[in-house]
Amino acid sequence: MEIPARRKLLLDSLAGHGSLLVAFSGGVDSSLLAVLAREALGKRTRCVLLDSPVVPREAIDEARLIARKYNLDLEILPVNMMDDDRFTKNPDKRCYWCKKNSAAVLKRQAQELGFACVADGINVSDTGEHRPGLAASTEEGIIHPFLDAGLTKNDIREIARDEGLSFWDKPSAACLSSRIPYGDAITGEKLSMIEEAEAFLHGKGFVQVRVRVHGKVARIEVPKDEMHALLDMHAAVTGALRALGFSYVTLDLEGYRTGSMDEVLPPARKRS
C-alpha cells in the first residue's frame, strides 16, 4: 500500500478513537502523530510530555517550540523515575519499568480529561531494536497508530517532509539513561554530566552526538564524516568535559549509531 493511502487509513483510525492523548517528546514520530491527531480530532486531542531527569532541557524547549508552531495543546507533567530502583539499577530492561511508570501517569491524565486512549509514536522500525518499553506500553493499553499502519521511521519522515513540517529531518533522540552501560547505576550526577556534555557539543555544531559514560570515561559518538571536525577542537572538548567531571575523553571510531549500548547484549535480548 502506498504511503498516501496509509496516511488516510491512519487519519481514519485516529478519528475513530473519538479522543486521544498523545505521548509527546518533540521528536519526529510523536510530533507527526500529534499533528495528524489534531487534523483528525481537532480539540479532542492533547499532547503530554513527561518531564524527568532523563529528559534534556533542550528537548523540552524544542518540544514547546514545535507545539507552539503547530498549534498543539501541550501539557508537561513530572514523572519521578529516580525513586524506582528497578529503573535506577539499570538492568537491560530498565525501559520496561520506565514505560510502566510513564503509562500510569498518561492513563491517569487521559482519564481526568475524559479522553478515550493514549497513543505513542512507536513504529515498525522500533520493533527491530531492543525495546522492552514497547512491551510495557502495550501491556498498559497504550496504542501505536504508526505500528498498526505499518509505517517505518523513513515513512514517517517522508510524510512529514511532504507536508512541509519543519521537524521532518530532526535528528533521532533518546533519553539520557541510554548513555549509561547496563548494570551501572543511573544517578542524577551522571545524567547531569551527560546532558551538559552533549549541550556543549551541540553548541559546537554537532547535531547528532552521543556522550556515553563508562565510569569517568566519556565516549563520544559523532557521524564519521564529522570526526575530523571534533578532533580539530580536541583541546576545547577535552577541557570542557573534564571540567564536568570526566577524567578521560575518547572518540568512538565506529561513529554515531543508535543503541550502541545494546551491542553487548545477547542476540535474543536485542530483539526482546
Contacts in CASP RR format, 6 or more apart in sequence:
PFRMAT RR
TARGET T0000
AUTHOR 0000-0000-0000
METHOD contacts of the structure
MODEL  1
MEIPARRKLLLDSLAGHGSLLVAFSGGVDSSLLAVLAREALGKRTRCVLL
DSPVVPREAIDEARLIARKYNLDLEILPVNMMDDDRFTKNPDKRCYWCKK
NSAAVLKRQAQELGFACVADGINVSDTGEHRPGLAASTEEGIIHPFLDAG
LTKNDIREIARDEGLSFWDKPSAACLSSRIPYGDAITGEKLSMIEEAEAF
LHGKGFVQVRVRVHGKVARIEVPKDEMHALLDMHAAVTGALRALGFSYVT
LDLEGYRTGSMDEVLPPARKRS
1 9 0 8 1.000
3 151 0 8 1.000
3 155 0 8 1.000
3 158 0 8 1.000
3 159 0 8 1.000
6 149 0 8 1.000
6 150 0 8 1.000
6 151 0 8 1.000
6 155 0 8 1.000
7 36 0 8 1.000
7 159 0 8 1.000
9 149 0 8 1.000
10 36 0 8 1.000
10 145 0 8 1.000
10 146 0 8 1.000
10 149 0 8 1.000
10 151 0 8 1.000
11 36 0 8 1.000
11 39 0 8 1.000
11 40 0 8 1.000
12 40 0 8 1.000
13 145 0 8 1.000
13 148 0 8 1.000
13 149 0 8 1.000
14 20 0 8 1.000
14 36 0 8 1.000
14 37 0 8 1.000
14 40 0 8 1.000
14 41 0 8 1.000
14 119 0 8 1.000
14 145 0 8 1.000
15 40 0 8 1.000
15 41 0 8 1.000
16 40 0 8 1.000
17 41 0 8 1.000
17 116 0 8 1.000
17 117 0 8 1.000
17 119 0 8 1.000
17 143 0 8 1.000
18 41 0 8 1.000
18 44 0 8 1.000
18 116 0 8 1.000
19 41 0 8 1.000
19 44 0 8 1.000
19 45 0 8 1.000
19 113 0 8 1.000
19 114 0 8 1.000
19 115 0 8 1.000
19 116 0 8 1.000
19 117 0 8 1.000
20 37 0 8 1.000
20 41 0 8 1.000
20 44 0 8 1.000
20 45 0 8 1.000
20 115 0 8 1.000
20 116 0 8 1.000
20 117 0 8 1.000
20 118 0 8 1.000
20 119 0 8 1.000
21 45 0 8 1.000
21 46 0 8 1.000
21 47 0 8 1.000
21 48 0 8 1.000
21 106 0 8 1.000
21 109 0 8 1.000
21 110 0 8 1.000
21 113 0 8 1.000
21 115 0 8 1.000
21 117 0 8 1.000
21 118 0 8 1.000
21 119 0 8 1.000
22 30 0 8 1.000
22 33 0 8 1.000
22 34 0 8 1.000
22 37 0 8 1.000
22 45 0 8 1.000
22 46 0 8 1.000
22 47 0 8 1.000
22 48 0 8 1.000
22 118 0 8 1.000
22 119 0 8 1.000
22 120 0 8 1.000
23 30 0 8 1.000
23 48 0 8 1.000
23 50 0 8 1.000
23 102 0 8 1.000
23 106 0 8 1.000
23 118 0 8 1.000
23 119 0 8 1.000
23 120 0 8 1.000
23 121 0 8 1.000
23 142 0 8 1.000
24 30 0 8 1.000
24 31 0 8 1.000
24 34 0 8 1.000
24 47 0 8 1.000
24 48 0 8 1.000
24 49 0 8 1.000
24 63 0 8 1.000
24 67 0 8 1.000
24 72 0 8 1.000
24 74 0 8 1.000
25 49 0 8 1.000
25 55 0 8 1.000
25 59 0 8 1.000
25 63 0 8 1.000
25 173 0 8 1.000
26 49 0 8 1.000
26 59 0 8 1.000
26 62 0 8 1.000
26 63 0 8 1.000
26 66 0 8 1.000
26 67 0 8 1.000
26 167 0 8 1.000
26 170 0 8 1.000
27 62 0 8 1.000
27 63 0 8 1.000
27 66 0 8 1.000
27 167 0 8 1.000
27 170 0 8 1.000
27 173 0 8 1.000
28 153 0 8 1.000
28 156 0 8 1.000
28 157 0 8 1.000
28 160 0 8 1.000
28 167 0 8 1.000
28 168 0 8 1.000
28 169 0 8 1.000
28 170 0 8 1.000
28 172 0 8 1.000
29 121 0 8 1.000
29 122 0 8 1.000
29 123 0 8 1.000
29 146 0 8 1.000
29 153 0 8 1.000
29 156 0 8 1.000
30 47 0 8 1.000
30 120 0 8 1.000
30 121 0 8 1.000
31 66 0 8 1.000
31 70 0 8 1.000
31 160 0 8 1.000
31 165 0 8 1.000
31 167 0 8 1.000
31 170 0 8 1.000
32 156 0 8 1.000
32 159 0 8 1.000
32 160 0 8 1.000
32 165 0 8 1.000
32 167 0 8 1.000
33 119 0 8 1.000
33 120 0 8 1.000
33 121 0 8 1.000
33 145 0 8 1.000
33 146 0 8 1.000
34 45 0 8 1.000
34 47 0 8 1.000
34 67 0 8 1.000
34 70 0 8 1.000
34 72 0 8 1.000
35 70 0 8 1.000
35 72 0 8 1.000
35 163 0 8 1.000
35 165 0 8 1.000
37 45 0 8 1.000
37 119 0 8 1.000
38 45 0 8 1.000
38 70 0 8 1.000
38 71 0 8 1.000
38 72 0 8 1.000
43 73 0 8 1.000
44 115 0 8 1.000
45 73 0 8 1.000
45 115 0 8 1.000
46 73 0 8 1.000
46 74 0 8 1.000
46 75 0 8 1.000
46 113 0 8 1.000
46 115 0 8 1.000
47 67 0 8 1.000
47 72 0 8 1.000
47 73 0 8 1.000
47 74 0 8 1.000
47 75 0 8 1.000
48 74 0 8 1.000
48 75 0 8 1.000
48 76 0 8 1.000
48 77 0 8 1.000
48 105 0 8 1.000
48 106 0 8 1.000
48 109 0 8 1.000
49 55 0 8 1.000
49 60 0 8 1.000
49 63 0 8 1.000
49 74 0 8 1.000
49 75 0 8 1.000
49 76 0 8 1.000
49 77 0 8 1.000
50 76 0 8 1.000
50 77 0 8 1.000
50 78 0 8 1.000
50 79 0 8 1.000
50 102 0 8 1.000
50 105 0 8 1.000
50 106 0 8 1.000
51 60 0 8 1.000
51 76 0 8 1.000
51 77 0 8 1.000
51 78 0 8 1.000
51 79 0 8 1.000
52 78 0 8 1.000
52 79 0 8 1.000
52 80 0 8 1.000
52 81 0 8 1.000
52 82 0 8 1.000
53 81 0 8 1.000
53 82 0 8 1.000
53 176 0 8 1.000
53 188 0 8 1.000
53 191 0 8 1.000
53 192 0 8 1.000
54 81 0 8 1.000
54 98 0 8 1.000
54 175 0 8 1.000
54 176 0 8 1.000
54 177 0 8 1.000
54 186 0 8 1.000
54 191 0 8 1.000
55 175 0 8 1.000
55 176 0 8 1.000
56 176 0 8 1.000
56 195 0 8 1.000
56 198 0 8 1.000
56 199 0 8 1.000
57 195 0 8 1.000
58 199 0 8 1.000
58 202 0 8 1.000
59 173 0 8 1.000
60 76 0 8 1.000
63 74 0 8 1.000
64 74 0 8 1.000
66 72 0 8 1.000
66 166 0 8 1.000
66 167 0 8 1.000
67 73 0 8 1.000
67 74 0 8 1.000
69 166 0 8 1.000
70 165 0 8 1.000
75 109 0 8 1.000
77 105 0 8 1.000
77 109 0 8 1.000
79 101 0 8 1.000
79 102 0 8 1.000
79 105 0 8 1.000
80 101 0 8 1.000
81 87 0 8 1.000
81 88 0 8 1.000
81 98 0 8 1.000
81 101 0 8 1.000
82 88 0 8 1.000
82 186 0 8 1.000
82 188 0 8 1.000
84 97 0 8 1.000
84 101 0 8 1.000
86 94 0 8 1.000
86 97 0 8 1.000
87 94 0 8 1.000
87 97 0 8 1.000
87 98 0 8 1.000
87 101 0 8 1.000
87 177 0 8 1.000
87 186 0 8 1.000
88 185 0 8 1.000
88 186 0 8 1.000
88 187 0 8 1.000
89 183 0 8 1.000
89 185 0 8 1.000
89 186 0 8 1.000
90 177 0 8 1.000
90 180 0 8 1.000
90 181 0 8 1.000
90 182 0 8 1.000
90 183 0 8 1.000
90 184 0 8 1.000
90 185 0 8 1.000
90 186 0 8 1.000
91 182 0 8 1.000
91 183 0 8 1.000
92 130 0 8 1.000
92 132 0 8 1.000
92 182 0 8 1.000
92 265 0 8 1.000
92 269 0 8 1.000
93 132 0 8 1.000
93 133 0 8 1.000
93 272 0 8 1.000
94 132 0 8 1.000
94 177 0 8 1.000
94 182 0 8 1.000
94 186 0 8 1.000
95 131 0 8 1.000
95 132 0 8 1.000
95 133 0 8 1.000
95 136 0 8 1.000
96 132 0 8 1.000
96 133 0 8 1.000
96 135 0 8 1.000
96 136 0 8 1.000
97 136 0 8 1.000
98 133 0 8 1.000
98 136 0 8 1.000
98 175 0 8 1.000
98 177 0 8 1.000
99 132 0 8 1.000
99 133 0 8 1.000
99 134 0 8 1.000
99 136 0 8 1.000
99 137 0 8 1.000
99 140 0 8 1.000
100 136 0 8 1.000
100 139 0 8 1.000
100 140 0 8 1.000
102 137 0 8 1.000
103 118 0 8 1.000
103 136 0 8 1.000
103 137 0 8 1.000
103 140 0 8 1.000
103 141 0 8 1.000
103 142 0 8 1.000
104 140 0 8 1.000
106 118 0 8 1.000
106 142 0 8 1.000
107 118 0 8 1.000
107 140 0 8 1.000
107 141 0 8 1.000
110 116 0 8 1.000
110 117 0 8 1.000
110 118 0 8 1.000
117 141 0 8 1.000
117 142 0 8 1.000
117 143 0 8 1.000
118 141 0 8 1.000
118 142 0 8 1.000
118 143 0 8 1.000
119 142 0 8 1.000
119 143 0 8 1.000
119 144 0 8 1.000
119 145 0 8 1.000
120 137 0 8 1.000
120 142 0 8 1.000
120 143 0 8 1.000
120 144 0 8 1.000
121 144 0 8 1.000
121 145 0 8 1.000
121 146 0 8 1.000
122 131 0 8 1.000
122 134 0 8 1.000
122 137 0 8 1.000
122 144 0 8 1.000
122 146 0 8 1.000
122 147 0 8 1.000
123 144 0 8 1.000
123 146 0 8 1.000
123 147 0 8 1.000
123 150 0 8 1.000
123 151 0 8 1.000
123 152 0 8 1.000
123 153 0 8 1.000
123 155 0 8 1.000
123 156 0 8 1.000
124 146 0 8 1.000
124 147 0 8 1.000
124 150 0 8 1.000
124 151 0 8 1.000
124 152 0 8 1.000
125 152 0 8 1.000
125 153 0 8 1.000
125 154 0 8 1.000
126 134 0 8 1.000
126 147 0 8 1.000
126 153 0 8 1.000
127 134 0 8 1.000
127 147 0 8 1.000
128 271 0 8 1.000
129 258 0 8 1.000
129 259 0 8 1.000
129 262 0 8 1.000
129 270 0 8 1.000
129 271 0 8 1.000
130 259 0 8 1.000
130 262 0 8 1.000
130 265 0 8 1.000
130 269 0 8 1.000
130 270 0 8 1.000
130 271 0 8 1.000
130 272 0 8 1.000
132 272 0 8 1.000
134 144 0 8 1.000
135 272 0 8 1.000
137 144 0 8 1.000
138 144 0 8 1.000
146 156 0 8 1.000
151 159 0 8 1.000
157 168 0 8 1.000
157 169 0 8 1.000
160 167 0 8 1.000
160 168 0 8 1.000
161 168 0 8 1.000
161 169 0 8 1.000
171 207 0 8 1.000
171 208 0 8 1.000
172 208 0 8 1.000
172 258 0 8 1.000
174 258 0 8 1.000
174 259 0 8 1.000
176 191 0 8 1.000
176 194 0 8 1.000
176 195 0 8 1.000
177 186 0 8 1.000
177 191 0 8 1.000
178 259 0 8 1.000
178 261 0 8 1.000
179 194 0 8 1.000
179 210 0 8 1.000
179 211 0 8 1.000
179 212 0 8 1.000
179 213 0 8 1.000
179 261 0 8 1.000
180 186 0 8 1.000
180 190 0 8 1.000
180 194 0 8 1.000
180 212 0 8 1.000
180 213 0 8 1.000
180 261 0 8 1.000
181 212 0 8 1.000
181 213 0 8 1.000
181 214 0 8 1.000
181 261 0 8 1.000
181 264 0 8 1.000
182 261 0 8 1.000
182 264 0 8 1.000
182 265 0 8 1.000
184 213 0 8 1.000
184 215 0 8 1.000
190 213 0 8 1.000
193 213 0 8 1.000
193 244 0 8 1.000
193 245 0 8 1.000
193 246 0 8 1.000
194 211 0 8 1.000
194 213 0 8 1.000
196 244 0 8 1.000
197 211 0 8 1.000
197 218 0 8 1.000
197 240 0 8 1.000
197 241 0 8 1.000
197 244 0 8 1.000
197 246 0 8 1.000
198 209 0 8 1.000
198 210 0 8 1.000
198 211 0 8 1.000
200 237 0 8 1.000
200 240 0 8 1.000
200 241 0 8 1.000
201 209 0 8 1.000
201 211 0 8 1.000
201 220 0 8 1.000
201 222 0 8 1.000
201 237 0 8 1.000
202 209 0 8 1.000
204 233 0 8 1.000
204 236 0 8 1.000
204 237 0 8 1.000
206 222 0 8 1.000
206 226 0 8 1.000
206 229 0 8 1.000
206 230 0 8 1.000
208 222 0 8 1.000
208 223 0 8 1.000
208 256 0 8 1.000
209 220 0 8 1.000
209 221 0 8 1.000
209 222 0 8 1.000
209 256 0 8 1.000
210 220 0 8 1.000
210 221 0 8 1.000
210 256 0 8 1.000
210 260 0 8 1.000
211 218 0 8 1.000
211 219 0 8 1.000
211 220 0 8 1.000
211 221 0 8 1.000
211 241 0 8 1.000
212 218 0 8 1.000
212 219 0 8 1.000
212 220 0 8 1.000
212 221 0 8 1.000
212 252 0 8 1.000
212 260 0 8 1.000
212 261 0 8 1.000
213 219 0 8 1.000
216 245 0 8 1.000
216 246 0 8 1.000
216 247 0 8 1.000
216 248 0 8 1.000
217 246 0 8 1.000
217 247 0 8 1.000
217 248 0 8 1.000
217 249 0 8 1.000
217 250 0 8 1.000
218 241 0 8 1.000
218 246 0 8 1.000
218 248 0 8 1.000
218 249 0 8 1.000
218 250 0 8 1.000
219 250 0 8 1.000
219 251 0 8 1.000
219 252 0 8 1.000
220 230 0 8 1.000
220 237 0 8 1.000
220 249 0 8 1.000
220 250 0 8 1.000
220 251 0 8 1.000
220 252 0 8 1.000
221 252 0 8 1.000
221 254 0 8 1.000
221 255 0 8 1.000
221 256 0 8 1.000
221 257 0 8 1.000
221 260 0 8 1.000
222 230 0 8 1.000
222 251 0 8 1.000
222 255 0 8 1.000
222 256 0 8 1.000
223 255 0 8 1.000
223 256 0 8 1.000
224 255 0 8 1.000
224 256 0 8 1.000
227 251 0 8 1.000
227 253 0 8 1.000
227 255 0 8 1.000
230 237 0 8 1.000
230 251 0 8 1.000
231 251 0 8 1.000
237 249 0 8 1.000
238 249 0 8 1.000
239 249 0 8 1.000
241 249 0 8 1.000
242 249 0 8 1.000
252 260 0 8 1.000
254 260 0 8 1.000
262 270 0 8 1.000
END
